[in-house]
Amino acid sequence: MSQTKIMITGATGLLGRALFSELNSRFNVIGTGFNRAEGNIIKLDLHDQDAVANSLIEHKPQVVIHAAAERNPDICSNKPEQAIALNVAASKFLAEQCEAIGAKLILISTDYVFDGQDAPYLENAAPNPLNLYGQSKQQAEQAVLAVAKTHSVIRVPVLYGDVTHLGESAVTTLAQQLSATAPSSHDNWAIRYPTHVADIAMSIRDLIQQQDKLGGIFHISGTQKMTKYQMACLMADALGYDSNLLEPLGQPNDGTPRPYNCALENKRLKAMGIHYERGFAKAIAEIIRAHINK
């Protein structure tokens, strides 16, 4: 199993870096990226179908983890053609090319394929996305799973981890909005389940080690429920700021619609004995302290 060759798209992103780091010690790993590709990361334009096909033929991976995507819901809404091209068209082509060389594709998807009105969601729950981001990922899921029964979809919630800058994650972005002296307002309506990318990477590592069970939909999610306001309060405490300066907002904003509560039930992986989760308060404190000078 240690000789399994794995290709990771989006290996320069938050989740991609965690996957590359975790899997590189167990498997033969090839990472690809685009704008930030450097060093041992291969530059690959996922919109260039010839380049994608040739790269797969050249490297002959047995498993491809497709982590590259446009994940910002507001960007997806403002640039729909760009979002569909990367999230749907590129995923479909990659799935087809993986099938052609006998590789198994693992598509990283999102809890935003659900409308948030009937949590928790099992792997077989019917999607009903509220925004274009969720719609594009649902379409990608359908396209990938239609190509081969051995292809997989892994849905994840909002992610955090060892960011290159605080704005890289929707979670750590909250720390940028905090001040020791000025008030700030944060959403206290939508329920989220922030999940560390290293926990996801370890879960995928264990899943790949049981390759015969690949195929279909899996969920990976932390179980600590909290609003952005509650996350921000924990970050303020970690930085020694007065959390009384934070104001909870009880209604969703008027921007791109977000679901209320998309709790993912990790039924399939837990049945396989796979679940990793660290305490959010301690983990987020270590991450943001590394970026903010108190």
Secondary structure, DSSP 8 states (H G I E B T S, - for coil): -TT-EEEEETTTSHHHHHHHHHHTTTSEEEEEESTT--TTEEE--TT-HHHHHHHHHHH--SEEEE------HHHHHH-HHHHHIIIIIHHHHHHHHHHHHT-EEEEEEEGGGS-SSS-SB-TTS----SSHHHHHHHHHHHHHHHH-TT-EEEEE-SEESS-SSGGGSTTTHHHHT--SSS-EEEE-SSBB--EEHHHHHHHHHHHHTTGGG--EEEE------B-HHHHHHHHHHHHT--GGGEEEE-S--SSS---SB--B--HHHHHTT------HHHHHHHHHHTT---
